Amino acid sequence: MKNYYRSFLTLLLLFGAANLFAQNKPATHTDSLMHEGIALNDAGKYTEALAKYDEVLKTYPESRTALYEKALTLSTMGKNDDAIVIFEKLVSILHSAEAYAGLANAYDMKGDSKKAIEYYKQGIARWPKDRNLWFNLCVSYARQKNYVQSELAAAEAIKADPKHLRSYQNYAVAAYQQGRNAEALLGLSNLLMFGSNSRSLASCQIIKDILHATPGNNADPIAKMQQETIAQAVASSTSGKTNLTSIDSLTLQLTATYKAIKAQEDQYGSPFFSKYFGTYFGDIAASNYMDVYTRFIGVSLAPQENLAWLKTHPDDIKAFNTWLSTEKRDVE
């Protein structure tokens, strides 16, 4: 979570750099100390970083930026009780999303999930569109294995920032843990379509597991419905077809599954899922681009074969990208 907080220039603008550092020293000297402190922190030299922040605070005890960075470093060092004291001060002064997130994260890091969730929620009450507060709340719920609330928080993070890939990953994981395989499948599909990452092979393997899962007897009604829908769609998609390659089978299975999910999306009790995921992937399945789509998201399953195919179909890729750019998605 640390990278979320690391935006020094943004903080300077937020807190008012002109008023932050008074007249006793040239601003350039203080700026230099702060940049040095941040660089030392990022290099893992936490004690040296604290010394830089403390030097600033000797002259400017109310420097919000120095206090903030010091609290982050203390939390990284595991000194969360000390960090909490500073973050509480910043929350009382600023009421900023960053301060609430820092405070909640410090409680999370010391194992007090109840307090962490309390402060994430307080921050969200003031900053309801802050993606990072929602995302960190999602992570905190997942740590407690409260996957229902984790999925709901991940959905809010996606609404706040549809380009944040880890929100899709956490959304999918939370859904998968509940047995809600349709929601997990489309969350992972979105992750693979819009972001290449080190976990793409693992995500593809989970997608294959979802497609071939046996519906569970102990699942809640919606989870059972989703599992049965996927199993029926996969079974019918390749029935009677022979000489299929693995990528041919996957294309047919995903096409049938996306269409089946769209047909019953309104029964899942989530308007967000219906509009943002179900309709969107149902439309992809109904398009002429499932071949290029499946080769792209499944490239890690057979890299040589899929990359070679994609290289020889530039027009298909261009047409699919054009289609994607015109397809609208609703987050509300």
MARFI-670805 format. One line per 5 residues: number of its first residue (from 1); for each residue z negated, x negated, y negated of N, C-alpha, C. Coordinates in Angstrom, 1 decimal. Example, Ala and Ser with C-alpha at 12.3 -4.5 7.8 and 13.67 -1.06 7.14 Angstrom:
BEGIN
1 = -7.8 -13.2 5.7 -7.8 -12.3 4.5 -7.8 -13.2 3.3  -7.1 -12.8 2.2 -7.1 -13.7 1.1 -7.9 -12.9 0.0
% end
This chain:
BEGIN
1 = 0.0 -0.8 1.2 0.0 0.0 0.0 0.0 -0.9 -1.3  -0.3 -2.1 -1.1 -0.5 -3.0 -2.3 0.7 -3.0 -3.2  1.9 -3.0 -2.7 3.1 -3.1 -3.5 3.2 -2.0 -4.5  2.7 -0.8 -4.1 2.8 0.4 -5.0 2.2 0.1 -6.3  1.1 -0.6 -6.3 0.3 -0.8 -7.6 0.9 -2.0 -8.4
6 = 1.8 -2.8 -7.8 2.2 -4.0 -8.4 3.3 -3.8 -9.4  3.1 -3.3 -10.6 4.1 -3.1 -11.6 3.5 -3.5 -12.9  3.4 -4.8 -13.2 2.7 -5.3 -14.3 3.3 -4.8 -15.6  4.7 -4.8 -15.7 5.3 -4.4 -16.9 5.0 -2.9 -17.2  5.1 -2.1 -16.1 4.8 -0.7 -16.3 3.4 -0.5 -16.8
11 = 2.5 -1.2 -16.2 1.1 -1.1 -16.7 0.9 -1.5 -18.1  1.6 -2.5 -18.5 1.5 -2.9 -19.9 2.0 -1.8 -20.9  3.1 -1.1 -20.5 3.6 0.0 -21.3 2.6 1.1 -21.3  2.0 1.4 -20.1 1.1 2.5 -19.9 -0.1 2.3 -20.7  -0.7 1.1 -20.7 -2.0 0.9 -21.4 -1.8 0.5 -22.8
16 = -0.6 0.2 -23.3 -0.4 -0.2 -24.6 -0.6 -1.7 -24.8  0.3 -2.6 -24.5 0.1 -4.0 -24.5 -0.3 -4.5 -25.9  0.2 -3.9 -27.0 -0.2 -4.3 -28.3 -1.7 -4.2 -28.6  -2.3 -3.1 -28.0 -3.7 -2.9 -28.3 -4.6 -3.5 -27.2  -4.0 -3.9 -26.1 -4.7 -4.3 -25.0 -5.4 -5.7 -25.3
21 = -4.6 -6.5 -25.9 -5.1 -7.9 -26.2 -5.3 -8.0 -27.7  -6.5 -8.4 -28.1 -6.7 -8.4 -29.6 -6.2 -9.6 -30.2  -6.8 -10.0 -31.3 -6.3 -11.0 -32.2 -6.8 -12.4 -31.9  -7.8 -12.6 -31.1 -8.5 -13.8 -30.9 -7.6 -14.9 -30.3  -6.8 -14.6 -29.4 -5.8 -15.5 -28.7 -4.4 -15.0 -28.9
26 = -3.5 -15.9 -28.9 -2.1 -15.4 -28.9 -1.8 -14.6 -27.7  -1.0 -13.5 -27.8 -0.7 -12.6 -26.7 0.0 -13.4 -25.6  0.8 -14.4 -26.0 1.5 -15.1 -25.0 0.6 -15.8 -24.0  -0.5 -16.3 -24.5 -1.5 -17.0 -23.6 -2.1 -16.0 -22.6  -2.5 -14.8 -23.1 -3.0 -13.8 -22.2 -2.0 -13.4 -21.2
31 = -0.8 -13.1 -21.6 0.3 -12.8 -20.7 0.4 -13.8 -19.6  0.4 -15.1 -20.1 0.5 -16.2 -19.1 -0.6 -16.1 -18.1  -1.8 -15.9 -18.5 -2.9 -15.8 -17.6 -2.7 -14.7 -16.6  -2.3 -13.5 -17.1 -2.1 -12.4 -16.2 -1.0 -12.7 -15.2  0.1 -13.2 -15.6 1.2 -13.5 -14.7 0.8 -14.5 -13.7
36 = 0.0 -15.5 -14.1 -0.5 -16.5 -13.2 -1.4 -15.9 -12.1  -2.3 -15.0 -12.6 -3.2 -14.3 -11.7 -2.4 -13.5 -10.6  -1.4 -12.8 -11.1 -0.6 -11.9 -10.2 0.1 -12.8 -9.2  0.7 -13.9 -9.6 1.4 -14.8 -8.7 0.4 -15.4 -7.7  -0.8 -15.8 -8.1 -1.7 -16.4 -7.2 -2.2 -15.3 -6.2
41 = -2.4 -14.1 -6.6 -2.7 -13.0 -5.7 -1.6 -12.8 -4.7  -0.4 -12.8 -5.1 0.7 -12.5 -4.2 0.9 -13.7 -3.2  0.4 -14.9 -3.6 0.5 -16.1 -2.7 -0.8 -16.1 -1.8  -1.6 -15.1 -1.9 -2.8 -15.1 -1.1 -4.0 -16.0 -1.6  -3.9 -16.5 -2.8 -4.9 -17.3 -3.4 -5.8 -16.4 -4.3
46 = -6.6 -15.6 -3.6 -7.3 -14.5 -4.3 -8.4 -15.0 -5.2  -9.2 -16.1 -4.8 -10.2 -16.6 -5.6 -9.7 -17.1 -6.9  -8.6 -17.9 -6.8 -7.9 -18.4 -8.0 -7.4 -17.3 -8.9  -6.9 -16.2 -8.3 -6.4 -15.1 -9.1 -7.5 -14.5 -9.9  -8.7 -14.3 -9.2 -9.8 -13.7 -9.9 -10.3 -14.5 -11.1
51 = -10.2 -15.8 -10.9 -10.6 -16.7 -12.0 -9.7 -16.5 -13.3  -8.4 -16.2 -13.0 -7.5 -16.0 -14.1 -7.8 -14.6 -14.8  -8.1 -13.6 -14.0 -8.4 -12.3 -14.6 -9.7 -12.4 -15.4  -10.7 -13.1 -14.8 -12.0 -13.2 -15.5 -11.9 -14.0 -16.8  -11.0 -14.9 -16.8 -10.8 -15.6 -18.1 -10.3 -14.7 -19.2
56 = -9.4 -13.8 -18.8 -8.9 -12.8 -19.8 -10.1 -11.9 -20.2  -10.9 -11.5 -19.2 -12.0 -10.5 -19.4 -13.1 -11.1 -20.2  -13.3 -12.4 -20.2 -14.3 -13.0 -21.1 -14.0 -12.7 -22.6  -12.7 -12.7 -22.9 -12.4 -12.5 -24.3 -12.1 -11.0 -24.6  -11.5 -10.3 -23.6 -11.2 -8.9 -23.8 -11.8 -8.1 -22.6
61 = -13.1 -7.8 -22.6 -13.8 -7.2 -21.5 -13.2 -5.8 -21.1  -12.5 -5.1 -22.1 -12.0 -3.8 -21.8 -10.5 -3.8 -21.4  -10.0 -5.0 -21.1 -8.5 -5.1 -20.8 -8.3 -4.3 -19.5  -7.6 -3.2 -19.7 -7.3 -2.3 -18.5 -6.5 -3.0 -17.5  -5.5 -3.8 -17.9 -4.6 -4.5 -17.0 -5.4 -5.5 -16.2
66 = -6.3 -6.3 -16.8 -7.0 -7.3 -16.1 -8.0 -6.7 -15.2  -8.7 -5.6 -15.6 -9.6 -4.9 -14.7 -8.9 -4.3 -13.5  -7.7 -3.7 -13.7 -6.9 -3.1 -12.7 -6.5 -4.2 -11.6  -6.0 -5.3 -12.1 -5.5 -6.4 -11.2 -6.7 -7.0 -10.5  -7.8 -7.1 -11.2 -9.0 -7.7 -10.5 -9.5 -6.8 -9.4
71 = -9.5 -5.5 -9.7 -9.9 -4.5 -8.6 -9.0 -4.5 -7.4  -7.7 -4.7 -7.6 -6.7 -4.7 -6.5 -7.0 -6.0 -5.7  -7.2 -7.1 -6.4 -7.5 -8.3 -5.6 -8.8 -8.3 -4.8  -9.8 -7.7 -5.5 -11.1 -7.6 -4.7 -10.9 -6.7 -3.5  -10.2 -5.6 -3.6 -9.9 -4.7 -2.5 -9.2 -5.5 -1.4
76 = -8.2 -6.3 -1.8 -7.4 -7.1 -0.8 -8.3 -8.0 -0.1  -9.3 -8.6 -0.8 -10.2 -9.5 -0.2 -11.3 -8.8 0.7  -11.3 -7.5 0.7 -12.2 -6.8 1.5 -13.5 -6.5 0.8  -13.5 -6.8 -0.5 -14.7 -6.5 -1.4 -14.5 -5.2 -2.0  -14.5 -4.2 -1.2 -14.1 -2.8 -1.7 -15.2 -2.2 -2.5
81 = -16.5 -2.5 -2.3 -17.5 -2.0 -3.1 -17.4 -2.4 -4.5  -17.1 -3.7 -4.7 -16.9 -4.3 -6.1 -15.7 -3.7 -6.7  -14.6 -3.5 -5.9 -13.4 -2.9 -6.4 -13.6 -1.4 -6.9  -14.4 -0.7 -6.1 -14.7 0.7 -6.4 -15.3 0.8 -7.8  -16.3 0.0 -8.1 -17.0 0.0 -9.4 -16.0 0.0 -10.5
86 = -15.0 -1.0 -10.4 -14.0 -1.1 -11.4 -13.0 0.1 -11.5  -12.6 0.5 -10.3 -11.6 1.6 -10.3 -12.3 2.9 -10.8  -13.6 3.1 -10.5 -14.2 4.3 -11.1 -14.3 4.2 -12.6  -14.5 3.0 -13.2 -14.4 2.9 -14.6 -13.0 3.2 -15.2  -12.0 2.7 -14.5 -10.6 3.0 -14.9 -10.3 4.4 -14.8
91 = -10.7 5.1 -13.8 -10.5 6.5 -13.6 -11.1 7.3 -14.7  -12.3 6.9 -15.1 -13.0 7.7 -16.2 -12.4 7.5 -17.5  -11.8 6.3 -17.7 -11.1 6.0 -19.0 -9.7 6.5 -19.0  -8.9 6.3 -18.0 -7.5 6.5 -18.0 -7.0 7.8 -17.3  -7.7 8.2 -16.2 -7.3 9.3 -15.4 -5.8 9.2 -15.0
96 = -5.4 7.9 -14.8 -4.0 7.7 -14.4 -3.9 7.8 -12.9  -2.6 8.1 -12.4 -2.3 8.1 -11.0 -2.6 6.8 -10.3  -2.3 5.7 -11.0 -2.6 4.4 -10.4 -4.1 4.2 -10.2  -4.9 4.6 -11.1 -6.3 4.4 -11.0 -6.9 5.2 -9.9  -6.5 6.5 -9.8 -6.9 7.3 -8.7 -6.5 6.7 -7.3
101 = -5.3 6.3 -7.3 -4.8 5.7 -6.0 -5.5 4.5 -5.6  -5.8 3.6 -6.6 -6.6 2.4 -6.3 -8.0 2.7 -5.8  -8.6 3.7 -6.4 -10.0 4.1 -6.0 -10.0 4.7 -4.6  -9.0 5.6 -4.4 -9.0 6.2 -3.1 -8.6 5.2 -2.0  -7.7 4.3 -2.3 -7.3 3.2 -1.3 -8.5 2.3 -1.0
106 = -9.3 2.0 -2.0 -10.5 1.1 -1.7 -11.4 1.8 -0.8  -11.7 3.1 -1.0 -12.5 3.9 0.0 -11.9 3.9 1.4  -10.5 4.1 1.4 -9.8 4.1 2.7 -10.0 2.8 3.4  -9.9 1.7 2.7 -10.0 0.3 3.2 -11.4 0.0 3.8  -12.4 0.7 3.2 -13.8 0.5 3.7 -14.2 1.5 4.8
111 = -13.2 2.3 5.2 -13.4 3.2 6.3 -14.0 4.6 5.9  -14.1 4.9 4.6 -14.6 6.2 4.2 -13.4 7.1 3.8  -12.8 7.6 4.9 -11.7 8.5 4.7 -12.0 9.8 3.9  -13.2 10.3 4.1 -13.5 11.5 3.4 -13.5 11.3 1.9  -14.1 10.2 1.4 -14.0 9.9 0.0 -12.6 9.6 -0.5
116 = -11.9 8.9 0.4 -10.5 8.5 0.0 -9.7 9.8 -0.2  -9.8 10.7 0.7 -9.0 12.0 0.6 -9.5 12.7 -0.6  -10.7 12.7 -0.9 -11.3 13.4 -2.1 -10.6 12.9 -3.4  -10.5 11.6 -3.5 -9.9 11.0 -4.7 -8.4 11.1 -4.7  -7.8 11.0 -3.6 -6.3 11.3 -3.6 -6.1 12.7 -4.1
121 = -6.9 13.7 -3.7 -6.7 15.0 -4.1 -7.0 15.2 -5.6  -8.0 14.5 -6.1 -8.3 14.6 -7.5 -7.2 14.0 -8.3  -6.6 13.0 -7.8 -5.4 12.4 -8.5 -4.3 13.3 -8.5  -4.0 14.0 -7.4 -2.9 14.9 -7.2 -3.1 16.1 -8.1  -4.4 16.5 -8.3 -4.6 17.7 -9.2 -4.1 17.4 -10.6
126 = -4.3 16.1 -11.0 -3.8 15.7 -12.4 -2.3 15.3 -12.3  -1.9 14.7 -11.2 -0.5 14.2 -11.1 0.2 14.8 -9.9  0.5 16.1 -9.9 1.0 16.7 -8.7 2.4 16.3 -8.2  3.1 15.5 -9.1 4.4 15.0 -8.7 4.4 13.5 -8.4  3.2 13.0 -8.2 3.2 11.5 -8.0 3.4 11.3 -6.5
131 = 4.5 10.6 -6.1 4.8 10.4 -4.7 3.8 9.5 -4.0  3.3 8.5 -4.7 2.5 7.5 -4.0 1.1 8.1 -3.7  0.6 9.0 -4.5 -0.6 9.7 -4.2 -0.4 10.6 -2.9  0.7 11.3 -2.9 0.9 12.1 -1.7 1.2 11.3 -0.5  1.9 10.2 -0.6 2.2 9.4 0.5 0.9 8.7 1.1
136 = 0.1 8.2 0.2 -1.1 7.6 0.7 -2.1 8.6 1.3  -2.1 9.8 0.8 -2.8 10.9 1.4 -2.3 11.2 2.8  -1.0 11.2 2.9 -0.4 11.4 4.2 -0.9 10.3 5.2  -0.9 9.1 4.8 -1.3 7.9 5.6 -2.8 8.1 6.0  -3.6 8.5 5.0 -5.0 8.7 5.3 -5.3 9.8 6.3
141 = -4.6 10.9 6.2 -4.7 11.9 7.2 -4.3 11.5 8.6  -3.2 10.7 8.6 -2.7 10.2 9.9 -3.8 9.3 10.6  -4.5 8.5 9.8 -5.5 7.6 10.3 -6.6 8.5 11.0  -6.8 9.7 10.5 -7.8 10.6 11.0 -7.2 11.4 12.2  -6.0 11.2 12.4 -5.2 12.0 13.4 -5.2 13.5 13.1
146 = -5.2 13.7 11.8 -5.0 15.1 11.3 -3.5 15.2 10.9  -2.7 15.4 11.9 -1.3 15.3 11.8 -0.7 16.5 11.1  -1.4 17.7 11.1 -0.9 18.8 10.4 -0.9 18.6 8.9  -2.0 18.1 8.4 -2.1 17.8 7.0 -1.3 16.6 6.6  -1.2 15.6 7.5 -0.4 14.4 7.2 1.1 14.8 7.0
151 = 1.6 15.7 7.9 3.0 16.2 7.7 3.2 16.9 6.4  2.2 17.8 6.0 2.3 18.5 4.8 2.3 17.6 3.6  1.5 16.5 3.6 1.4 15.6 2.5 2.7 14.8 2.4  3.3 14.4 3.6 4.5 13.7 3.6 5.7 14.5 3.1  5.6 15.8 3.3 6.7 16.7 2.8 6.6 16.7 1.2
156 = 5.4 16.7 0.7 5.2 16.7 -0.8 5.7 15.3 -1.3  5.4 14.3 -0.6 5.9 12.9 -1.0 7.4 12.9 -1.1  8.1 13.5 -0.1 9.5 13.6 -0.1 10.1 14.4 -1.3  9.4 15.5 -1.5 9.8 16.4 -2.7 9.7 15.6 -4.0  8.7 14.8 -4.1 8.4 14.0 -5.3 9.4 12.9 -5.4
161 = 9.8 12.3 -4.3 10.8 11.1 -4.3 11.6 11.1 -3.1  12.7 11.8 -3.1 13.6 12.0 -1.9 14.2 10.6 -1.4  14.0 9.6 -2.2 14.6 8.3 -1.8 13.6 7.4 -1.1  12.4 7.8 -1.0 11.3 7.0 -0.4 11.4 7.1 1.1  11.9 6.1 1.8 12.2 6.1 3.2 10.9 6.2 4.1
166 = 9.9 5.6 3.7 8.7 5.6 4.5 8.0 7.0 4.6  8.3 7.8 3.6 7.8 9.2 3.6 8.5 9.9 4.8  9.8 9.7 5.0 10.5 10.3 6.1 9.9 9.8 7.5  9.6 8.6 7.5 9.1 8.0 8.8 7.7 8.6 9.1  6.9 8.7 8.1 5.6 9.3 8.3 5.6 10.8 8.6
171 = 6.6 11.5 7.9 6.8 12.9 8.2 7.2 13.1 9.7  8.1 12.2 10.2 8.6 12.3 11.5 7.4 12.0 12.5  6.7 11.0 12.2 5.6 10.6 13.2 4.6 11.8 13.2  4.2 12.3 12.1 3.2 13.4 12.1 3.7 14.6 12.9  5.0 14.9 12.7 5.6 16.1 13.4 5.6 15.8 14.9
176 = 6.0 14.6 15.3 6.1 14.2 16.7 4.8 14.3 17.4  3.7 13.9 16.7 2.4 13.9 17.3 1.9 15.4 17.5  2.5 16.3 16.8 2.2 17.7 17.0 3.1 18.4 18.0  4.1 17.6 18.5 5.1 18.2 19.5 6.2 19.0 18.8  6.2 18.9 17.4 7.2 19.6 16.7 8.5 18.7 16.6
181 = 9.2 18.7 17.7 10.3 17.7 17.9 11.5 17.9 17.0  11.7 19.2 16.6 12.9 19.4 15.7 12.6 18.8 14.4  11.4 19.0 13.9 11.0 18.4 12.6 11.0 16.8 12.7  10.5 16.3 13.8 10.5 14.9 14.0 11.9 14.3 14.1  12.8 15.0 14.8 14.2 14.6 15.0 14.9 14.5 13.6
186 = 14.8 15.5 12.8 15.5 15.5 11.5 14.9 14.5 10.5  13.6 14.3 10.6 13.0 13.3 9.8 13.5 11.9 10.1  13.6 11.6 11.4 14.1 10.3 11.8 15.6 10.2 11.5  16.3 11.3 11.7 17.7 11.3 11.4 18.0 10.9 10.0  17.2 11.5 9.1 17.3 11.2 7.7 17.0 9.8 7.4
191 = 15.9 9.3 8.0 15.5 7.9 7.8 16.7 6.9 8.2  17.3 7.2 9.3 18.3 6.3 9.8 19.6 6.4 9.0  19.9 7.6 8.5 21.1 7.8 7.7 21.1 7.1 6.4  19.9 7.1 5.7 19.8 6.6 4.3 19.1 5.2 4.2  18.7 4.7 5.3 18.0 3.4 5.1 18.1 2.5 6.4
196 = 18.6 1.3 6.3 18.6 0.4 7.4 17.3 -0.4 7.3  16.5 -0.4 8.4 15.3 -1.1 8.4 15.0 -1.7 9.8  13.9 -2.5 9.8 13.6 -3.2 11.0 13.2 -2.3 12.2  12.9 -1.1 11.9 12.5 -0.2 13.0 13.6 0.8 13.4  14.9 0.5 13.1 15.9 1.4 13.4 16.1 1.6 14.9
201 = 16.0 0.5 15.7 16.1 0.6 17.1 15.0 1.5 17.7  13.8 1.3 17.2 12.7 2.1 17.7 12.9 3.6 17.3  13.4 3.8 16.1 13.6 5.2 15.7 14.7 5.9 16.6  15.7 5.1 16.9 16.8 5.6 17.8 16.3 5.9 19.2  15.4 5.1 19.7 14.8 5.3 21.0 14.0 6.6 21.0
206 = 13.2 6.8 19.9 12.4 8.0 19.8 13.3 9.3 19.8  14.4 9.2 19.0 15.4 10.3 19.0 15.9 10.6 20.4  16.2 9.6 21.2 16.7 9.8 22.5 15.6 10.4 23.4  14.4 10.0 23.2 13.2 10.6 23.9 13.1 12.0 23.6  13.2 12.4 22.3 13.1 13.8 21.8 14.2 14.6 22.5
211 = 15.4 14.1 22.5 16.6 14.8 23.0 16.4 15.1 24.5  15.7 14.2 25.2 15.6 14.4 26.7 14.2 14.7 27.1  13.4 15.2 26.2 12.0 15.5 26.6 11.9 16.8 27.3  11.0 16.9 28.2 10.7 18.2 28.9 9.7 19.0 28.1  10.1 20.2 27.8 9.1 21.1 27.0 7.8 21.1 27.6
216 = 6.7 20.9 26.8 5.4 20.9 27.3 4.8 22.3 27.4  3.9 22.5 28.3 3.2 23.8 28.5 2.1 24.1 27.5  1.5 23.0 27.0 0.4 23.1 26.1 0.7 23.1 24.6  2.0 23.1 24.3 2.4 23.0 22.9 2.1 24.4 22.2  1.9 24.3 20.9 1.7 25.5 20.1 3.0 26.3 20.1
221 = 3.1 27.5 19.8 4.3 28.3 19.9 5.5 27.7 19.2  5.3 27.2 18.0 6.4 26.7 17.2 6.9 25.4 17.8  5.9 24.6 18.3 6.3 23.3 18.9 7.1 23.6 20.2  6.6 24.6 21.0 7.3 24.9 22.2 8.7 25.4 22.0  8.8 26.2 20.9 10.2 26.8 20.6 11.1 25.6 20.2
226 = 10.6 24.7 19.4 11.5 23.5 19.1 11.9 22.7 20.3  10.9 22.4 21.1 11.2 21.6 22.3 12.2 22.3 23.2  12.0 23.6 23.4 12.9 24.4 24.3 14.3 24.5 23.7  14.4 24.6 22.4 15.7 24.7 21.7 16.5 23.4 21.9  15.8 22.3 21.7 16.5 21.0 21.8 16.9 20.8 23.3
231 = 16.1 21.1 24.2 16.4 20.9 25.7 17.6 21.8 26.0  17.7 23.0 25.6 18.8 23.9 25.9 20.1 23.4 25.2  20.0 23.0 24.0 21.2 22.5 23.3 21.7 21.2 23.9  20.9 20.3 24.3 21.3 19.1 24.9 22.0 19.3 26.3  21.3 20.2 27.1 21.9 20.5 28.4 23.3 21.2 28.3
236 = 23.5 22.1 27.3 24.8 22.7 27.2 25.8 21.9 26.6  25.4 20.9 25.8 26.4 20.1 25.0 27.3 19.3 25.9  26.9 18.8 27.0 27.7 17.9 27.9 28.0 18.6 29.2  27.6 19.9 29.4 27.9 20.6 30.6 29.4 20.7 30.9  29.8 20.2 32.1 31.2 20.3 32.5 32.0 19.2 32.0
241 = 31.5 18.3 31.2 32.3 17.2 30.6 32.1 15.9 31.4  33.2 15.2 31.6 33.1 14.0 32.4 33.7 12.8 31.6  33.4 11.7 32.2 33.9 10.4 31.6 33.5 10.2 30.1  32.3 10.6 29.9 31.8 10.4 28.5 31.1 9.1 28.4  31.3 8.4 27.3 30.6 7.2 27.0 29.2 7.6 26.4
246 = 28.3 6.7 26.4 26.9 7.0 25.9 27.0 7.5 24.4  27.8 6.9 23.6 27.9 7.4 22.2 28.6 8.7 22.1  29.5 9.0 23.0 30.1 10.4 23.1 29.1 11.4 23.4  28.2 11.1 24.4 27.2 12.0 24.8 26.2 12.2 23.7  25.8 11.2 23.0 24.9 11.3 21.9 25.4 12.1 20.8
251 = 26.7 12.0 20.5 27.4 12.7 19.4 27.4 14.2 19.8  27.7 14.6 21.0 27.7 16.0 21.4 26.3 16.5 21.4  25.3 15.8 21.9 23.9 16.2 21.9 23.4 16.5 20.5  23.6 15.5 19.6 23.1 15.7 18.2 23.8 16.9 17.6  25.1 17.0 17.8 25.9 18.1 17.2 25.3 19.5 17.6
256 = 25.1 19.6 18.9 24.6 20.9 19.4 23.2 21.2 19.0  22.4 20.1 18.9 21.0 20.2 18.6 20.8 20.6 17.1  21.6 19.9 16.2 21.5 20.2 14.8 21.9 21.7 14.5  22.9 22.1 15.2 23.4 23.5 15.0 22.3 24.5 15.5  21.7 24.2 16.6 20.7 25.1 17.2 19.5 25.2 16.3
261 = 19.1 24.0 15.8 17.9 24.0 14.9 18.2 24.8 13.6  19.4 24.6 13.1 19.8 25.4 11.9 19.7 26.9 12.1  20.1 27.3 13.3 20.2 28.7 13.7 18.8 29.4 13.7  17.8 28.6 14.0 16.5 29.2 14.0 15.5 28.6 13.0  16.0 27.8 12.1 15.1 27.1 11.1 14.1 28.0 10.4
266 = 14.4 29.2 10.1 13.5 30.1 9.4 12.3 30.5 10.2  12.3 30.2 11.5 11.2 30.6 12.4 10.2 29.6 12.5  10.4 28.5 11.8 9.4 27.3 11.9 8.3 27.4 10.9  8.3 28.4 10.0 7.3 28.6 9.0 7.2 27.6 7.9  8.3 26.9 7.7 8.4 25.9 6.6 9.6 26.0 5.8
271 = 9.6 26.7 4.6 10.8 26.8 3.8 11.3 25.5 3.4  10.5 24.5 3.2 10.9 23.1 2.9 11.8 22.6 4.0  11.3 22.7 5.2 12.1 22.2 6.4 13.4 22.9 6.5  13.4 24.2 6.3 14.6 25.0 6.4 15.7 24.6 5.4  15.3 24.5 4.2 16.2 24.2 3.1 16.6 22.7 3.1
276 = 15.6 21.8 3.3 15.9 20.4 3.1 16.5 19.7 4.3  16.0 20.1 5.5 16.4 19.4 6.7 17.4 20.3 7.5  16.9 21.5 7.9 17.7 22.3 8.8 19.1 22.6 8.3  19.2 23.1 7.1 20.5 23.5 6.6 21.4 22.2 6.4  20.8 21.2 5.9 21.6 19.9 5.7 22.2 19.3 6.9
281 = 21.3 19.2 8.0 21.9 18.6 9.2 22.7 19.5 10.0  22.5 20.8 9.8 23.3 21.8 10.4 24.7 21.7 9.8  24.8 21.5 8.5 26.1 21.3 7.8 26.8 20.1 8.3  26.1 19.0 8.5 26.7 17.8 9.0 27.3 18.0 10.4  26.5 18.7 11.2 27.0 19.0 12.5 28.3 19.9 12.5
286 = 28.4 20.7 11.5 29.6 21.6 11.4 30.8 20.9 10.7  30.5 19.7 10.2 31.6 19.0 9.5 32.5 18.2 10.5  33.4 17.5 10.0 34.3 16.7 10.8 33.9 15.2 10.9  32.6 15.0 10.6 32.1 13.6 10.5 31.1 13.2 11.5  30.9 14.0 12.5 29.8 13.6 13.4 30.1 12.3 14.2
291 = 31.3 12.0 14.4 31.6 10.7 15.0 31.1 9.5 14.2  31.5 9.5 12.9 31.1 8.4 12.1 29.6 8.4 11.8  29.1 9.6 11.7 27.6 9.8 11.5 26.8 9.2 12.6  27.2 9.6 13.9 26.4 9.1 15.0 26.6 7.6 15.2  27.8 7.1 15.0 28.0 5.6 15.1 27.1 4.9 14.1
296 = 27.0 5.5 12.9 26.2 4.8 11.9 24.7 4.8 12.2  24.2 6.0 12.4 22.7 6.1 12.7 22.3 5.4 14.0  23.3 5.4 14.9 23.0 4.8 16.2 23.5 3.4 16.4  23.8 2.7 15.3 24.4 1.4 15.4 23.6 0.4 16.2  22.3 0.5 16.1 21.4 -0.4 16.8 21.4 -0.2 18.3
301 = 21.8 0.9 18.8 21.8 1.1 20.2 22.9 0.3 20.9  24.0 0.1 20.3 25.1 -0.7 20.8 25.8 -1.3 19.6  25.2 -2.3 19.0 25.7 -2.9 17.8 27.1 -3.4 17.8  27.5 -4.1 18.8 28.9 -4.6 18.9 29.9 -3.5 18.9  29.7 -2.5 19.8 30.6 -1.4 19.9 30.7 -0.6 18.7
306 = 29.5 -0.2 18.2 29.5 0.7 17.0 30.0 0.1 15.7  29.7 -1.2 15.5 30.2 -1.9 14.3 31.7 -2.1 14.4  32.2 -2.4 15.6 33.6 -2.5 15.7 34.3 -1.2 15.4  33.8 -0.1 15.9 34.4 1.2 15.6 34.3 1.5 14.1  33.2 1.3 13.5 33.1 1.6 12.1 34.0 0.7 11.3
311 = 34.2 -0.5 11.7 35.1 -1.4 11.0 36.6 -0.9 11.0  36.9 -0.3 12.1 38.3 0.2 12.2 38.5 1.6 11.7  37.5 2.2 11.1 37.6 3.6 10.6 37.1 3.7 9.1  37.6 2.8 8.2 37.1 2.9 6.9 37.4 4.2 6.1  38.5 4.8 6.5 38.8 6.1 5.8 37.8 7.2 6.2
316 = 37.4 7.2 7.5 36.4 8.1 7.9 35.1 7.9 7.2  34.7 6.7 7.0 33.5 6.3 6.3 33.5 6.8 4.9  34.6 6.5 4.2 34.8 6.9 2.8 34.8 8.4 2.7  35.4 9.1 3.6 35.5 10.6 3.5 34.1 11.2 3.7  33.3 10.6 4.7 32.0 11.0 4.9 31.1 10.8 3.7
321 = 31.2 9.6 3.1 30.4 9.3 1.9 30.7 10.3 0.8  32.0 10.7 0.6 32.4 11.6 -0.4 31.8 13.0 -0.1  31.8 13.4 1.2 31.2 14.7 1.6 29.7 14.7 1.3  29.0 13.5 1.6 27.6 13.5 1.4 27.3 13.6 -0.1  28.1 13.0 -1.0 27.8 13.0 -2.4 28.0 14.4 -3.0
326 = 28.7 15.3 -2.3 28.9 16.6 -2.9 28.0 17.6 -2.2  27.3 17.2 -1.1 26.4 18.2 -0.4 25.1 18.2 -1.1  24.6 19.4 -1.5 23.4 19.5 -2.3 22.2 19.8 -1.3  21.1 19.3 -1.7 19.9 19.5 -0.9 18.8 20.1 -1.8  18.1 21.1 -1.3 17.0 21.7 -2.1 15.7 21.2 -1.5
331 = 14.8 20.7 -2.4 13.5 20.2 -2.0 12.4 21.3 -2.3  12.7 22.3 -3.0 11.8 23.4 -3.3 12.1 24.7 -2.6
% end
